[in-house]
Amino acid sequence: MFVTSAFAQETAPAAAEGDTHAGTAVPAAEHEAFPPFDPKTFPSQILWLVITFGLFYLFLKRVVMPRLGGIIDVRNDRITQDLDHAARLKGEADAAVAAYEQALAEAKANANKIGQQASDAAKAEAETARKKVEAELDKKLGAAEASIASIKAKAMKEVGTIAEDTTSAIVDALVGGKTDKAEIAAAVKSASR
Protein backbone atom coordinates (compact mmCIF):
# COMPACT_ATOMS: atom_id res chain seq x y z
CA MET A 1 0.00 0.00 0.00
CA PHE A 2 1.31 3.40 -0.95
CA VAL A 3 1.13 6.21 1.51
CA THR A 4 1.03 9.72 0.20
CA SER A 5 3.02 12.45 1.91
CA ALA A 6 -0.18 14.38 2.83
CA PHE A 7 -1.64 11.32 4.50
CA ALA A 8 1.58 10.67 6.33
CA GLN A 9 1.59 14.22 7.73
CA GLU A 10 -2.02 13.94 8.93
CA THR A 11 -1.43 10.75 10.80
CA ALA A 12 1.94 11.67 12.17
CA PRO A 13 0.64 14.15 14.84
CA ALA A 14 -1.78 11.54 16.12
CA ALA A 15 1.01 9.08 16.54
CA ALA A 16 3.01 11.62 18.38
CA GLU A 17 0.36 11.97 21.05
CA GLY A 18 1.04 8.44 22.27
CA ASP A 19 -1.43 6.36 20.31
CA THR A 20 0.60 3.83 18.42
CA HIS A 21 -2.35 2.64 16.33
CA ALA A 22 -4.08 5.89 15.78
CA GLY A 23 -4.33 5.49 12.01
CA THR A 24 -6.00 2.12 12.18
CA ALA A 25 -8.32 2.60 15.09
CA VAL A 26 -12.05 2.88 14.51
CA PRO A 27 -13.97 5.26 16.75
CA ALA A 28 -16.60 3.57 18.90
CA ALA A 29 -19.43 5.71 17.58
CA GLU A 30 -18.84 4.67 13.96
CA HIS A 31 -18.74 0.94 14.75
CA GLU A 32 -21.68 -0.93 13.11
CA ALA A 33 -22.77 -4.59 12.69
CA PHE A 34 -21.72 -6.79 9.74
CA PRO A 35 -23.93 -5.54 6.84
CA PRO A 36 -25.63 -8.85 5.97
CA PHE A 37 -26.63 -9.26 9.62
CA ASP A 38 -27.64 -5.65 10.13
CA PRO A 39 -31.44 -5.42 10.48
CA LYS A 40 -31.47 -2.03 8.77
CA THR A 41 -30.38 -3.68 5.46
CA PHE A 42 -32.86 -6.61 5.49
CA PRO A 43 -35.45 -4.97 3.17
CA SER A 44 -32.90 -4.24 0.46
CA GLN A 45 -31.36 -7.72 0.86
CA ILE A 46 -34.77 -9.36 0.48
CA LEU A 47 -35.50 -7.21 -2.58
CA TRP A 48 -32.22 -8.25 -4.23
CA LEU A 49 -32.82 -11.87 -3.23
CA VAL A 50 -36.24 -11.83 -4.95
CA ILE A 51 -34.81 -10.11 -8.05
CA THR A 52 -31.86 -12.51 -8.24
CA PHE A 53 -34.02 -15.59 -7.64
CA GLY A 54 -36.53 -14.36 -10.24
CA LEU A 55 -33.80 -13.80 -12.83
CA PHE A 56 -32.22 -17.16 -11.99
CA TYR A 57 -35.64 -18.84 -12.27
CA LEU A 58 -36.30 -17.21 -15.66
CA PHE A 59 -32.81 -18.19 -16.85
CA LEU A 60 -33.42 -21.82 -15.83
CA LYS A 61 -36.93 -21.85 -17.30
CA ARG A 62 -36.11 -20.16 -20.63
CA VAL A 63 -32.54 -21.33 -21.32
CA VAL A 64 -31.40 -24.30 -19.26
CA MET A 65 -34.55 -26.42 -19.04
CA PRO A 66 -35.37 -26.31 -22.78
CA ARG A 67 -31.80 -27.38 -23.55
CA LEU A 68 -31.97 -30.18 -20.99
CA GLY A 69 -35.40 -31.19 -22.31
CA GLY A 70 -34.00 -31.25 -25.87
CA ILE A 71 -31.05 -33.36 -24.79
CA ILE A 72 -33.33 -35.79 -22.97
CA ASP A 73 -35.65 -35.99 -26.00
CA VAL A 74 -32.70 -36.67 -28.32
CA ARG A 75 -31.43 -39.38 -25.99
CA ASN A 76 -34.89 -40.93 -25.72
CA ASP A 77 -35.21 -40.91 -29.51
CA ARG A 78 -31.75 -42.44 -29.88
CA ILE A 79 -32.52 -45.12 -27.28
CA THR A 80 -35.84 -45.90 -28.99
CA GLN A 81 -34.09 -46.15 -32.37
CA ASP A 82 -31.39 -48.37 -30.88
CA LEU A 83 -34.01 -50.63 -29.28
CA ASP A 84 -35.93 -50.82 -32.57
CA HIS A 85 -32.72 -51.59 -34.43
CA ALA A 86 -31.79 -54.24 -31.85
CA ALA A 87 -35.27 -55.80 -32.13
CA ARG A 88 -34.97 -55.82 -35.93
CA LEU A 89 -31.52 -57.42 -35.75
CA LYS A 90 -32.81 -59.97 -33.25
CA GLY A 91 -35.66 -60.82 -35.61
CA GLU A 92 -33.20 -61.22 -38.48
CA ALA A 93 -30.96 -63.40 -36.31
CA ASP A 94 -33.93 -65.53 -35.26
CA ALA A 95 -34.95 -65.89 -38.91
CA ALA A 96 -31.39 -66.85 -39.85
CA VAL A 97 -31.28 -69.44 -37.05
CA ALA A 98 -34.64 -70.85 -38.16
CA ALA A 99 -33.43 -71.02 -41.78
CA TYR A 100 -30.20 -72.69 -40.64
CA GLU A 101 -32.10 -75.24 -38.57
CA GLN A 102 -34.46 -75.94 -41.46
CA ALA A 103 -31.54 -76.34 -43.89
CA LEU A 104 -29.81 -78.61 -41.38
CA ALA A 105 -32.96 -80.74 -41.01
CA GLU A 106 -33.31 -80.95 -44.80
CA ALA A 107 -29.65 -81.89 -45.13
CA LYS A 108 -30.03 -84.63 -42.50
CA ALA A 109 -33.15 -85.95 -44.22
CA ASN A 110 -31.38 -85.85 -47.59
CA ALA A 111 -28.34 -87.60 -46.12
CA ASN A 112 -30.57 -90.29 -44.61
CA LYS A 113 -32.35 -90.70 -47.94
CA ILE A 114 -29.06 -90.97 -49.85
CA GLY A 115 -27.74 -93.42 -47.24
CA GLN A 116 -30.88 -95.54 -47.50
CA GLN A 117 -30.70 -95.51 -51.31
CA ALA A 118 -27.04 -96.49 -51.20
CA SER A 119 -27.82 -99.25 -48.70
CA ASP A 120 -30.70 -100.53 -50.82
CA ALA A 121 -28.56 -100.41 -53.96
CA ALA A 122 -25.73 -102.27 -52.20
CA LYS A 123 -28.19 -104.90 -50.91
CA ALA A 124 -29.69 -105.31 -54.38
CA GLU A 125 -26.23 -105.57 -55.94
CA ALA A 126 -25.13 -108.07 -53.31
CA GLU A 127 -28.32 -110.10 -53.86
CA THR A 128 -27.74 -110.12 -57.62
CA ALA A 129 -24.12 -111.17 -57.16
CA ARG A 130 -25.19 -113.87 -54.67
CA LYS A 131 -27.78 -115.25 -57.09
CA LYS A 132 -25.23 -115.22 -59.90
CA VAL A 133 -22.69 -117.08 -57.73
CA GLU A 134 -25.38 -119.56 -56.62
CA ALA A 135 -26.38 -120.16 -60.25
CA GLU A 136 -22.73 -120.77 -61.19
CA LEU A 137 -22.33 -123.06 -58.19
CA ASP A 138 -25.53 -124.91 -59.11
CA LYS A 139 -24.15 -125.43 -62.63
CA LYS A 140 -20.83 -126.63 -61.28
CA LEU A 141 -22.62 -128.84 -58.75
CA GLY A 142 -24.81 -130.31 -61.49
CA ALA A 143 -21.74 -130.93 -63.66
CA ALA A 144 -19.91 -132.45 -60.67
CA GLU A 145 -22.89 -134.67 -59.85
CA ALA A 146 -23.11 -135.78 -63.49
CA SER A 147 -19.37 -136.45 -63.51
CA ILE A 148 -19.65 -138.38 -60.24
CA ALA A 149 -22.62 -140.34 -61.58
CA SER A 150 -20.72 -141.26 -64.75
CA ILE A 151 -17.61 -142.20 -62.76
CA LYS A 152 -19.81 -144.23 -60.39
CA ALA A 153 -21.54 -145.97 -63.26
CA LYS A 154 -18.19 -146.67 -64.89
CA ALA A 155 -16.81 -147.84 -61.56
CA MET A 156 -19.85 -150.04 -61.03
CA LYS A 157 -19.30 -151.63 -64.42
CA GLU A 158 -15.70 -152.24 -63.57
CA VAL A 159 -16.65 -153.49 -60.08
CA GLY A 160 -18.61 -156.29 -61.67
CA THR A 161 -15.63 -157.25 -63.82
CA ILE A 162 -13.25 -156.93 -60.89
CA ALA A 163 -15.63 -158.97 -58.69
CA GLU A 164 -15.83 -161.66 -61.37
CA ASP A 165 -12.05 -161.75 -61.74
CA THR A 166 -11.54 -161.79 -57.97
CA THR A 167 -14.15 -164.53 -57.49
CA SER A 168 -12.61 -166.62 -60.26
CA ALA A 169 -9.16 -166.26 -58.69
CA ILE A 170 -10.45 -167.18 -55.23
CA VAL A 171 -12.38 -170.23 -56.51
CA ASP A 172 -9.36 -171.39 -58.57
CA ALA A 173 -7.12 -171.04 -55.54
CA LEU A 174 -9.52 -172.83 -53.22
CA VAL A 175 -10.90 -175.52 -55.48
CA GLY A 176 -7.91 -175.93 -57.66
CA GLY A 177 -9.69 -176.09 -60.96
CA LYS A 178 -11.10 -173.91 -63.62
CA THR A 179 -14.57 -172.45 -63.21
CA ASP A 180 -17.01 -171.31 -65.79
CA LYS A 181 -17.03 -167.56 -66.31
CA ALA A 182 -20.76 -167.45 -67.02
CA GLU A 183 -21.55 -169.05 -63.70
CA ILE A 184 -19.30 -166.59 -61.83
CA ALA A 185 -20.90 -163.59 -63.65
CA ALA A 186 -24.41 -164.83 -62.73
CA ALA A 187 -23.38 -165.31 -59.10
CA VAL A 188 -21.79 -161.80 -58.90
CA LYS A 189 -24.88 -160.18 -60.47
CA SER A 190 -27.22 -161.95 -58.04
CA ALA A 191 -25.05 -160.89 -55.07
CA SER A 192 -24.85 -157.19 -56.13
CA ARG A 193 -28.61 -156.75 -56.30
C-alpha positions in Angstrom: 0.0 0.0 0.0 1.3 3.4 -1.0 1.1 6.2 1.5 1.0 9.7 0.2 3.0 12.5 1.9 -0.2 14.4 2.8 -1.6 11.3 4.5 1.6 10.7 6.3 1.6 14.2 7.7 -2.0 13.9 8.9 -1.4 10.7 10.8 1.9 11.7 12.2 0.6 14.2 14.8 -1.8 11.5 16.1 1.0 9.1 16.5 3.0 11.6 18.4 0.4 12.0 21.1 1.0 8.4 22.3 -1.4 6.4 20.3 0.6 3.8 18.4 -2.3 2.6 16.3 -4.1 5.9 15.8 -4.3 5.5 12.0 -6.0 2.1 12.2 -8.3 2.6 15.1 -12.1 2.9 14.5 -14.0 5.3 16.7 -16.6 3.6 18.9 -19.4 5.7 17.6 -18.8 4.7 14.0 -18.7 0.9 14.7 -21.7 -0.9 13.1 -22.8 -4.6 12.7 -21.7 -6.8 9.7 -23.9 -5.5 6.8 -25.6 -8.9 6.0 -26.6 -9.3 9.6 -27.6 -5.7 10.1 -31.4 -5.4 10.5 -31.5 -2.0 8.8 -30.4 -3.7 5.5 -32.9 -6.6 5.5 -35.5 -5.0 3.2 -32.9 -4.2 0.5 -31.4 -7.7 0.9 -34.8 -9.4 0.5 -35.5 -7.2 -2.6 -32.2 -8.2 -4.2 -32.8 -11.9 -3.2 -36.2 -11.8 -5.0 -34.8 -10.1 -8.0 -31.9 -12.5 -8.2 -34.0 -15.6 -7.6 -36.5 -14.4 -10.2 -33.8 -13.8 -12.8 -32.2 -17.2 -12.0 -35.6 -18.8 -12.3 -36.3 -17.2 -15.7 -32.8 -18.2 -16.9 -33.4 -21.8 -15.8 -36.9 -21.8 -17.3 -36.1 -20.2 -20.6 -32.5 -21.3 -21.3 -31.4 -24.3 -19.3 -34.6 -26.4 -19.0 -35.4 -26.3 -22.8 -31.8 -27.4 -23.6 -32.0 -30.2 -21.0 -35.4 -31.2 -22.3 -34.0 -31.3 -25.9 -31.0 -33.4 -24.8 -33.3 -35.8 -23.0 -35.7 -36.0 -26.0 -32.7 -36.7 -28.3 -31.4 -39.4 -26.0 -34.9 -40.9 -25.7 -35.2 -40.9 -29.5 -31.7 -42.4 -29.9 -32.5 -45.1 -27.3 -35.8 -45.9 -29.0 -34.1 -46.1 -32.4 -31.4 -48.4 -30.9 -34.0 -50.6 -29.3 -35.9 -50.8 -32.6 -32.7 -51.6 -34.4 -31.8 -54.2 -31.9 -35.3 -55.8 -32.1 -35.0 -55.8 -35.9 -31.5 -57.4 -35.8 -32.8 -60.0 -33.2 -35.7 -60.8 -35.6 -33.2 -61.2 -38.5 -31.0 -63.4 -36.3 -33.9 -65.5 -35.3 -35.0 -65.9 -38.9 -31.4 -66.8 -39.8 -31.3 -69.4 -37.0 -34.6 -70.9 -38.2 -33.4 -71.0 -41.8 -30.2 -72.7 -40.6 -32.1 -75.2 -38.6 -34.5 -75.9 -41.5 -31.5 -76.3 -43.9 -29.8 -78.6 -41.4 -33.0 -80.7 -41.0 -33.3 -81.0 -44.8 -29.6 -81.9 -45.1 -30.0 -84.6 -42.5 -33.1 -86.0 -44.2 -31.4 -85.8 -47.6 -28.3 -87.6 -46.1 -30.6 -90.3 -44.6 -32.4 -90.7 -47.9 -29.1 -91.0 -49.8 -27.7 -93.4 -47.2 -30.9 -95.5 -47.5 -30.7 -95.5 -51.3 -27.0 -96.5 -51.2 -27.8 -99.3 -48.7 -30.7 -100.5 -50.8 -28.6 -100.4 -54.0 -25.7 -102.3 -52.2 -28.2 -104.9 -50.9 -29.7 -105.3 -54.4 -26.2 -105.6 -55.9 -25.1 -108.1 -53.3 -28.3 -110.1 -53.9 -27.7 -110.1 -57.6 -24.1 -111.2 -57.2 -25.2 -113.9 -54.7 -27.8 -115.2 -57.1 -25.2 -115.2 -59.9 -22.7 -117.1 -57.7 -25.4 -119.6 -56.6 -26.4 -120.2 -60.3 -22.7 -120.8 -61.2 -22.3 -123.1 -58.2 -25.5 -124.9 -59.1 -24.2 -125.4 -62.6 -20.8 -126.6 -61.3 -22.6 -128.8 -58.7 -24.8 -130.3 -61.5 -21.7 -130.9 -63.7 -19.9 -132.5 -60.7 -22.9 -134.7 -59.9 -23.1 -135.8 -63.5 -19.4 -136.4 -63.5 -19.7 -138.4 -60.2 -22.6 -140.3 -61.6 -20.7 -141.3 -64.7 -17.6 -142.2 -62.8 -19.8 -144.2 -60.4 -21.5 -146.0 -63.3 -18.2 -146.7 -64.9 -16.8 -147.8 -61.6 -19.9 -150.0 -61.0 -19.3 -151.6 -64.4 -15.7 -152.2 -63.6 -16.6 -153.5 -60.1 -18.6 -156.3 -61.7 -15.6 -157.3 -63.8 -13.3 -156.9 -60.9 -15.6 -159.0 -58.7 -15.8 -161.7 -61.4 -12.0 -161.8 -61.7 -11.5 -161.8 -58.0 -14.1 -164.5 -57.5 -12.6 -166.6 -60.3 -9.2 -166.3 -58.7 -10.4 -167.2 -55.2 -12.4 -170.2 -56.5 -9.4 -171.4 -58.6 -7.1 -171.0 -55.5 -9.5 -172.8 -53.2 -10.9 -175.5 -55.5 -7.9 -175.9 -57.7 -9.7 -176.1 -61.0 -11.1 -173.9 -63.6 -14.6 -172.5 -63.2 -17.0 -171.3 -65.8 -17.0 -167.6 -66.3 -20.8 -167.5 -67.0 -21.5 -169.1 -63.7 -19.3 -166.6 -61.8 -20.9 -163.6 -63.7 -24.4 -164.8 -62.7 -23.4 -165.3 -59.1 -21.8 -161.8 -58.9 -24.9 -160.2 -60.5 -27.2 -162.0 -58.0 -25.0 -160.9 -55.1 -24.9 -157.2 -56.1 -28.6 -156.8 -56.3 
